[in-house]
């Protein structure tokens, strides 16, 4: 993985529950890591085969290896949240492809 291709910044976030001073629980997202990434756009045909829908915006984010990322997490890129659909390891802990779908697309 070449460092020059990791030219974008993404934030990986995890769902977190918190309780305010009145005892009311609330759901939110807390940042896990801010990392450099290469953004790879998936084609509609590839996306249709993988997930069965073609009307949603899909992207693949390639990052250096980071332990603990699951499909329950999400990626924020340019202020837009993306749900992680698949985490694919590249090589022997060399990197990770995060296959994502934009929320609200």
Secondary structure, DSSP 8 states (H G I E B T S, - for coil): --GGG--EEEEEEEEEEEE-TTS-EEEEEEEEEEEEEEEEE--HHHHHHHHS-SSS-EEEEEEE--TT--TTSEEEETTEEEEEEEEEEETTTTEEEEEEEETT-
